[in-house]
Amino acid sequence: MNLIKKRRLFQIFSTLGFNIYLPSFFKGKIFQGNIKGVCVPILNCHSCPSAIGACPIGSIQNSLATLKFNLSIASYQFGLYVIGVLGAVGSLVGRMPCGWLCPFGLLQEALYKIPSRKIHIPRFMSYGRYVVLVLFVFLLPLLVLDQYGFGQTWFCKWICPAGTLEAGIPLVILNEGIRSQVGLLFSWKMFVLILFLVWMVFAQRPFCRTTCPLGAIFGLFNKVSLFRMAVDDDKCIQCNTCYENCPVELKIYESPNSPDCVRCLKCVNSCQYGAIEYEFFPKKQPKKTTVQQS
Amino acid sequence: MKRRWAYVLFFIFILFTIIGLKFGEFAAALEKSITVCLNCIGIG
């Protein structure tokens, strides 16, 4: 089995695995087992009825939104648990979960297969995800507080299309109580979701590349993670086959460990010269022997 | 050199996780994740 098929299987099994409690869909309620406190390394809304883990971006926002209140009651919860999990995963494999595990990544790749005129995403738009991370995930939940000292989950509320798709739509359909409360905000979130879904048909992974705060966090680790990409300059003739196959339109020979790379390894598979490699643990270098002149 | 950084970062973040768990952050994450997030749905 080649890398492409292996990756597709990983994506499918991870989507099912992280959303395995399917009976919740029939009840119109969300899964509430104790395992749900475990933070997952993907953008998977924990209000999806069948989700069995906590969304890291939602959890970070919740920690920051309740920070002031928690400190006022001497509860020292800074969100270190979630940041620790993300950092540990990031320092091991960098942005690999985006390419191999994320259900929203799988959806984007599936929609891009729809035949249509394809468009490129300008490189500068990749900075958008850092703006979203700093502003909507860190600053606004931390600084904009109500009279009781509680903030809001700004990214979830105003942007996250994964939440609308995985949680909003199913719960609005299945739960009458929730359906009766639908208003303008839901319309806005549906608009954002449709915007991204249409964009996904015409461009490769637009959400990952321009908006996803989790991708922004993992991307920061690409340059230092244990899992690394490498290009052999002697073998690479810069034919751009890797660029044509890359879901984030990277020229990997220019920057093998770019923060934009989702480490899907399509480039490794497509390079007919074997110039692109990946390694996890360092290969042991053979000891150099010196010959003494007599 | 970069690999050494990866190990150092890994252990620092594991330490963060352990400290977070000690301060009861797992329970906090669980409490939030088993409650329907109205903001996520779009009716907050």
Interface residues (C-beta under 8 A of the other chain):
Chain A: I30 F31 Q32 G33 N34 K36 G37 C39 C45 H46 S47 A51 G53 A54 C55 G58 S59 N62 S63 T66 S75 Y76 Q77 F78 G79 L80 Y81 V82 I83 G84 V85 L86 G87 A88 G90 S91 L92 Q152 T153 C156 K157 C160 G163 T164 A167 G168 L171 V172 I178 Q181 V182 G183 L185 F186 W188 K189 M190 F221 K223 V224 S225 L226 R228 P282
Chain B: K2 R3 W5 A6 Y7 L9 F10 I12 F13 I14 L15 F16 T17 I18 I19 G20 L21 F23 G24 E25 F26 A27 A28 A29 L30 K32 S33 I34 V36 C37 L38 N39 C40 I41 G42 I43 G44
